[in-house]
Amino acid sequence: MKRQILARGKNYSVSHEYETVWLTRPDGTTTIIGNFYGDPQAAVVDWKERWCVVVGAGLILYRLREPFLPYEYDRESEQWWEVHRHEPDIWWIEAVYQVSENDLRFVVDPYDNGAGVYELDTERLAIRRLIPPEQDAEPPREPDAQ
């Protein structure tokens, strides 16, 4: 399988081949920036190219700066931040898009326990639910079988 592009910025691109996610840097070198159970679903490169975010089974924010460390499971790093990637609080995220200089929004599968639209402040690494509002949060029911 050929790598499929998930997102492009002016100087960076994010692609995947099956579950592995690659960052291509301005000099053409590549770095693994994530692995997603069930393949990644979407990505976005920050307008100012400070970070990129990849979503699928959870979310990974990868900072676009030296030393461009390759992603490793179960390892904390200043290079990346990840959330909702492991059971029992895994979220199946379908889409991600940038809405302001430091904020992005993402959509969690409507049949997931965390169903909704969320906003991530990339500076504070804080997530807040937009839809449904916190007090109304209840995942939709599965359609009845006919």
Contact map, one row per residue, 1 for C-alpha under 8 A:
11100000000000001100000000000000000000000000000000000000000000000000000000000000000000000000000000000000000000000000000000000000000000000000000000
11110000000000001000000000000000000000000000000000000000000000000000000000000000000000000000000000000000000000000000000000000000000000000000000000
11111000000000111000000000000000000000000000000000000000000000000000000000000000000000000000000000000000000000000000000000000000000000000000000000
01111100000000111000000000000000000000000000000000000000000000000000000000000000000000000000000000000000000000000000000000000000000000000000000000
00111111000011110000000000000000000000000000000000000000000000000000000000000000000000000000000000000000000000000000000000000000000000000000000000
00011111000011110000000000000000000000001111000000000000000000000000000000000000000000000000000000000000000000000000000000000000000000000000000000
00001111100011100000000000000000000000000111100000000000000000000000000000000000000000000000000000000000000000000000000000000000000000000000000000
00001111111111000000000000000000000000000001100000000000000000000000000000000000000000000000000000000000000000000000000000000000000000000000000000
00000011111110000000000000000000000000000000111010000000000000000000000000000000000000000000000000000000000000000000000000000000000000000000000000
00000001111100000000000000000000000000000000000010000000000000000000000000000000000000000000000000000000000000000000000000000000000000000000000000
00000001111110000000000011000000000000000000000010000000000000000000000000000000000000000000000000000000000000000000000000000000000000000000000000
00000001111111000000001111000000000000000000100010000000000000000000000000000000000000000000000000000000000000000000000000000000000000000000000000
00001111101111100000001110000000000000000000100000000000000000000000000000000000000000000000000000000000000000000000000000000000000000000000000000
00001111000111110000111100000000000000000010100000000000000000000000000000000000000000000000000000000000000000000000000000000000000000000000000000
00111110000011111000111100000000000000000000000000000000000000000000000000000000000000000000000000000000000000000000000000000000000000000000000000
00111100000001111111110000000000000000110000000000000000000000000000000000000000000000000000000000000000000000000000000000000000000000000000000000
11110000000000111111100000000000000000000000000000000000000000000000000000000000000000000000000000000000000000000000000000000000000000000000000000
10000000000000011111000000000000000001100000000000000000000000000000000000000000000000000000000000000000000000000000000000000000000000000000000000
00000000000000011111100000000000001111110000000000000000000000000000000000000000000000000000000000000000000000000000000000000000000000000000000000
00000000000000011111110000000001111100100000000000000000000000000000000000000000000000000000000000000000000000000000000000000000000000000000000000
00000000000001111011111000000001111100010000000000000000000000000000000000000000000000000000000000000000000000000000000000000000000000000000000000
00000000000001110001111100000111110000000000000000000000000000000000000000000000000000000000000000000000000000000000000000000000000000000000000000
00000000000111100000111110000111100000000000000000000000000000000000000000000000000000000000000000000000000000000000000000000000000000000000000000
00000000000111100000011111011110000000000000000000000000000000000000000000000000000000000000000000000000000000000000000000000000000000000000000000
00000000001110000000001111111100000000000000000000000000000000000000000000000000000000000000000000000000000000000000000000000000000000000000000000
00000000001100000000000111111000000000000000000000000000000000000000000000000000000000000000000000000000000000000000000000000000000000000000000000
00000000000000000000000011111000000000000000000000000000000000000000000000000000000000000000000000000000000000000000000000000000000000000000000000
00000000000000000000000111111100000000000000000000000000000000000000000000000000000000000000000000000000000000000000000000000000000000000000000000
00000000000000000000000111111110000000000000000000000000000000000000000000000000000000000000000000000000000000000000000000000000000000000000000000
00000000000000000000011110011111000000000000000000000000000000000000000000000000000000000000000000000000000000000000000000000000000000000000000000
00000000000000000000011100001111100000000000000000000000000000000001110000000000000000000000000000000000000000000000000000000000000000000000000000
00000000000000000001111000000111110000000000000000000000000000000000011000000000000000000000000000000000000000000000000000000000000000000000000000
00000000000000000001111000000011111000000000000000000000000001000000111000000000000000000000000000000000000000000000000000000000000000000000000000
00000000000000000001110000000001111100000000000000000100000100000000001100000000000000000000000000000000000000000000000000000000000000000000000000
00000000000000000011100000000000111110110000000000000000000000000000001010000000000000000000000000000000000000000000000000000000000000000000000000
00000000000000000011100000000000011111110000000000000001100000000000000000000000000000000000000000000000000000000000000000000000000000000000000000
00000000000000000010000000000000001111110000000000000001100000000000000000000000000000000000000000000000000000000000000000000000000000000000000000
00000000000000000110000000000000000111110000000000000001100000000000000000000000000000000000000000000000000000000000000000000000000000000000000000
00000000000000010111000000000000001111111000000000000001100000000000000000000000000000000000000000000000000000000000000000000000000000000000000000
00000000000000010010100000000000001111111100000000000111100000000000000000000000000000000000000000000000000000000000000000000000000000000000000000
00000100000000000000000000000000000000111110000000000111000000000000000000000000000000000000111000000000000000000000000000000000000000000000000000
00000110000000000000000000000000000000011111000000000111000000000000000000000000000000000000011100000000000000000000000000000000000000000000000000
00000110000001000000000000000000000000001111100000011110000000000000000000000000000000000000001110000000000000000000000000000000000000000000000000
00000111000000000000000000000000000000000111110000011100000000000000000000000000000000000000000111000000000000000000000000000000000000000000000000
00000011100111000000000000000000000000000011111010111000000000000000000000000000000000000000000000000000000000000000000000000000000000000000000000
00000000100000000000000000000000000000000001111111110000000000000000000000000000000000000000000001001000000000000000000000000000000000000000000000
00000000100000000000000000000000000000000000111111000000000000000000000000000000000000000000000000001000000000000000000000000000000000000000000000
00000000000000000000000000000000000000000000011111000000000000000000000000000000000000000000000000001000000000000000000000000000000000000000000000
00000000111100000000000000000000000000000000111111110000000000010000000000000000000000000000000000000000000000000000000000000000000000000000000000
00000000000000000000000000000000000000000000011111110000000000111000000000000000000000000000000000000000000000000000000000000000000000000000000000
00000000000000000000000000000000000000000000110011111000000011110000000000000000000000000000000000000000000000000000000000000000000000000000000000
00000000000000000000000000000000000000000011110011111100000011110000000000000000000000000000000000000000000000000000000000000000000000000000000000
00000000000000000000000000000000000000000011100000111110001111000000000000000000000000000000000100000000000000000000000000000000000000000000000000
00000000000000000000000000000000010000011111000000011111001110000000000000000000000000000000000100000000000000000000000000000000000000000000000000
00000000000000000000000000000000000000011110000000001111111100000000000000000000000000000000111100000000000000000000000000000000000000000000000000
00000000000000000000000000000000000111111100000000000111111000000000000000000000000000000011110000000000000000000000000000000000000000000000000000
00000000000000000000000000000000000111110000000000000011111000000000000000000000000110000111100000000000000000000000000000000000000000000000000000
00000000000000000000000000000000000000000000000000000011111100000000000000000000011111000111100000000000000000000000000000000000000000000000000000
00000000000000000000000000000000000000000000000000001111111110000000000000000000011110000000100000000000000000000000000000000000000000000000000000
00000000000000000000000000000000010000000000000000001110011111000000000000000001111000000000000000000000000000000000000000000000000000000000000000
00000000000000000000000000000000000000000000000000111100001111100000000000000001110000000000000000000000000000000000000000000000000000000000000000
00000000000000000000000000000000100000000000000000111000000111110000000000000011100000000000000000000000000000000000000000000000000000000000000000
00000000000000000000000000000000000000000000000001110000000011111000000000000011000000000000000000000000000000000000000000000000000000000000000000
00000000000000000000000000000000000000000000000011110000000001111101000000000010000000000000000000000000000000000000000000000000000000000000000000
00000000000000000000000000000000000000000000000001000000000000111111000000000010000000000000000000000000000000000000000000000000000000000000000000
00000000000000000000000000000000000000000000000000000000000000011111100000000000000000000000000000000000000000000000000000000000000000000000000000
00000000000000000000000000000000000000000000000000000000000000001111100000000000000000000000000000000000000000000000000000000000000000000000000000
00000000000000000000000000000010000000000000000000000000000000011111110000000010000000000000000000000000000000000000000000000000000000000000000000
00000000000000000000000000000010100000000000000000000000000000000111111000000010000000000000000000000000000000000000000000000000000000000000000000
00000000000000000000000000000011100000000000000000000000000000000001111100000000000000000000000000000000000000000000000000000000000000000000000000
00000000000000000000000000000001111000000000000000000000000000000000111110000001000000000000000000000000000000000000000000000000000000000000000000
00000000000000000000000000000000010000000000000000000000000000000000011111100000000000000000000000000000000000000000000000000000000000000000000000
00000000000000000000000000000000001000000000000000000000000000000000001111100000000000000000000000000000000000000000000000000000000000000000000000
00000000000000000000000000000000000000000000000000000000000000000000000111110000000000000000000000000000000000000000000000000000000000000000000000
00000000000000000000000000000000000000000000000000000000000000000000000111111000000000000000000000000000000000000000000000000000000000000000000000
00000000000000000000000000000000000000000000000000000000000000000000000001111101100000000000000000000000000000000000000000000000000000000000000000
00000000000000000000000000000000000000000000000000000000000000000000000000111111100000000000000000000000000000000000000000000000000000000000000000
00000000000000000000000000000000000000000000000000000000000000000000000000011111100000000000000000000000000000000000000000000000000000000000000000
00000000000000000000000000000000000000000000000000000000000001111001100000001111100000000000000000000000000000000000000000000000000000000000000000
00000000000000000000000000000000000000000000000000000000000111100000001000011111110000000000000000000000000000000000000000000000000000000000000000
00000000000000000000000000000000000000000000000000000000000111000000000000011111111000000000000000000000000000000000000000000000000000000000000000
00000000000000000000000000000000000000000000000000000000011110000000000000000001111110000000000000000000000000000000000000000000000000000000000000
00000000000000000000000000000000000000000000000000000000011100000000000000000000111110000000000000000000000000000000000000000000000000000000000000
00000000000000000000000000000000000000000000000000000000111000000000000000000000011111101110000000000000000000000000000000000000000000000000000000
00000000000000000000000000000000000000000000000000000000111000000000000000000000011111101110000000000000000000000000000000000000000000000000000000
00000000000000000000000000000000000000000000000000000000010000000000000000000000000111111100000000000000000000000000000000000000000000000000000000
00000000000000000000000000000000000000000000000000000000000000000000000000000000000111111100000000000000000000000000000000000000000000000000000000
00000000000000000000000000000000000000000000000000000000000000000000000000000000000001111100000000000000000000000000000000000000000000000000000000
00000000000000000000000000000000000000000000000000000000000000000000000000000000000111111110000000000000000000000000000000000000000000000000000000
00000000000000000000000000000000000000000000000000000000110000000000000000000000000111111111000000000000000000000000000000000000000000000000000000
00000000000000000000000000000000000000000000000000000001110000000000000000000000000110001111100000000000000110011100000000000000000000000000000000
00000000000000000000000000000000000000000000000000000001110000000000000000000000000000000111110000000000000110010000000000000000000000000000000000
00000000000000000000000000000000000000001000000000000011111000000000000000000000000000000011111100000000011110000000000000000000000000000000000000
00000000000000000000000000000000000000001100000000000011000000000000000000000000000000000001111100000000011110000000000000000000000000000000000000
00000000000000000000000000000000000000001110000000000010000000000000000000000000000000000000111110000000011100000000000000000000000000000000000000
00000000000000000000000000000000000000000111000000001110000000000000000000000000000000000000111111000001111000000000000000000000000000000000000000
00000000000000000000000000000000000000000011000000000000000000000000000000000000000000000000001111100001110000000000000000000000000000000000000000
00000000000000000000000000000000000000000001010000000000000000000000000000000000000000000000000111111011100000000000000000000000000000000000000000
00000000000000000000000000000000000000000000000000000000000000000000000000000000000000000000000011111111100000000000000000000000000000000000000000
00000000000000000000000000000000000000000000000000000000000000000000000000000000000000000000000001111111000000000000000000000000000000000000000000
00000000000000000000000000000000000000000000011100000000000000000000000000000000000000000000000001111110000000000000000000000000000000000000000000
00000000000000000000000000000000000000000000000000000000000000000000000000000000000000000000000000111111000000000000000011100000000000000000000000
00000000000000000000000000000000000000000000000000000000000000000000000000000000000000000000000001111111100000000000001111000000000000000000000000
00000000000000000000000000000000000000000000000000000000000000000000000000000000000000000000000111110111110000000000001111000000000000000000000000
00000000000000000000000000000000000000000000000000000000000000000000000000000000000000000000000111100011111000000000111100000000000000000000000000
00000000000000000000000000000000000000000000000000000000000000000000000000000000000000000000111110000001111100000000111100000000000000000000000000
00000000000000000000000000000000000000000000000000000000000000000000000000000000000000000000111100000000111110000011110000000000000000000000000000
00000000000000000000000000000000000000000000000000000000000000000000000000000000000000000011111000000000011111010111110000000000000000000000000000
00000000000000000000000000000000000000000000000000000000000000000000000000000000000000000011110000000000001111110111000000000000000000000000000000
00000000000000000000000000000000000000000000000000000000000000000000000000000000000000000000000000000000000111110011000000000000000000000011000000
00000000000000000000000000000000000000000000000000000000000000000000000000000000000000000000000000000000000011111010000000000000000000000011110000
00000000000000000000000000000000000000000000000000000000000000000000000000000000000000000011000000000000000111111110000000000000000000000010000000
00000000000000000000000000000000000000000000000000000000000000000000000000000000000000000010000000000000000000111110000000000000000000000110000000
00000000000000000000000000000000000000000000000000000000000000000000000000000000000000000010000000000000000110011111000000000000000000000010000000
00000000000000000000000000000000000000000000000000000000000000000000000000000000000000000000000000000000001111111111100000000000000000000111000000
00000000000000000000000000000000000000000000000000000000000000000000000000000000000000000000000000000000001111000111110000000000111100000000000000
00000000000000000000000000000000000000000000000000000000000000000000000000000000000000000000000000000000111100000011111000000000111100000000000000
00000000000000000000000000000000000000000000000000000000000000000000000000000000000000000000000000000000111100000001111100000011111000000000000000
00000000000000000000000000000000000000000000000000000000000000000000000000000000000000000000000000000011110000000000111110000011110000000000000000
00000000000000000000000000000000000000000000000000000000000000000000000000000000000000000000000000000011110000000000011111001111000000000000000000
00000000000000000000000000000000000000000000000000000000000000000000000000000000000000000000000000000111000000000000001111111110000000000000000000
00000000000000000000000000000000000000000000000000000000000000000000000000000000000000000000000000000111000000000000000111111100000000000000000000
00000000000000000000000000000000000000000000000000000000000000000000000000000000000000000000000000000100000000000000000011111000000000000000000000
00000000000000000000000000000000000000000000000000000000000000000000000000000000000000000000000000000000000000000000000011111100000000000000000000
00000000000000000000000000000000000000000000000000000000000000000000000000000000000000000000000000000000000000000000000111111110000000000000000000
00000000000000000000000000000000000000000000000000000000000000000000000000000000000000000000000000000000000000000000000111011111000000000000000000
00000000000000000000000000000000000000000000000000000000000000000000000000000000000000000000000000000000000000000000011110001111100000000000000000
00000000000000000000000000000000000000000000000000000000000000000000000000000000000000000000000000000000000000000000011100000111110000000000000000
00000000000000000000000000000000000000000000000000000000000000000000000000000000000000000000000000000000000000000001111000000011111111000000000000
00000000000000000000000000000000000000000000000000000000000000000000000000000000000000000000000000000000000000000001111000000001111111000000000000
00000000000000000000000000000000000000000000000000000000000000000000000000000000000000000000000000000000000000000001110000000000111111001000000000
00000000000000000000000000000000000000000000000000000000000000000000000000000000000000000000000000000000000000000001100000000000111111111100000000
00000000000000000000000000000000000000000000000000000000000000000000000000000000000000000000000000000000000000000000000000000000111111111000000000
00000000000000000000000000000000000000000000000000000000000000000000000000000000000000000000000000000000000000000000000000000000111111111000000000
00000000000000000000000000000000000000000000000000000000000000000000000000000000000000000000000000000000000000000000000000000000000111111000000000
00000000000000000000000000000000000000000000000000000000000000000000000000000000000000000000000000000000000000000000000000000000000111111100000000
00000000000000000000000000000000000000000000000000000000000000000000000000000000000000000000000000000000000000000000000000000000001111111110000000
00000000000000000000000000000000000000000000000000000000000000000000000000000000000000000000000000000000000000001010000000000000000100011111000000
00000000000000000000000000000000000000000000000000000000000000000000000000000000000000000000000000000000000001111110000000000000000000001111100000
00000000000000000000000000000000000000000000000000000000000000000000000000000000000000000000000000000000000001100010000000000000000000000111110000
00000000000000000000000000000000000000000000000000000000000000000000000000000000000000000000000000000000000000100000000000000000000000000011111000
00000000000000000000000000000000000000000000000000000000000000000000000000000000000000000000000000000000000000100000000000000000000000000001111100
00000000000000000000000000000000000000000000000000000000000000000000000000000000000000000000000000000000000000000000000000000000000000000000111110
00000000000000000000000000000000000000000000000000000000000000000000000000000000000000000000000000000000000000000000000000000000000000000000011111
00000000000000000000000000000000000000000000000000000000000000000000000000000000000000000000000000000000000000000000000000000000000000000000001111
00000000000000000000000000000000000000000000000000000000000000000000000000000000000000000000000000000000000000000000000000000000000000000000000111
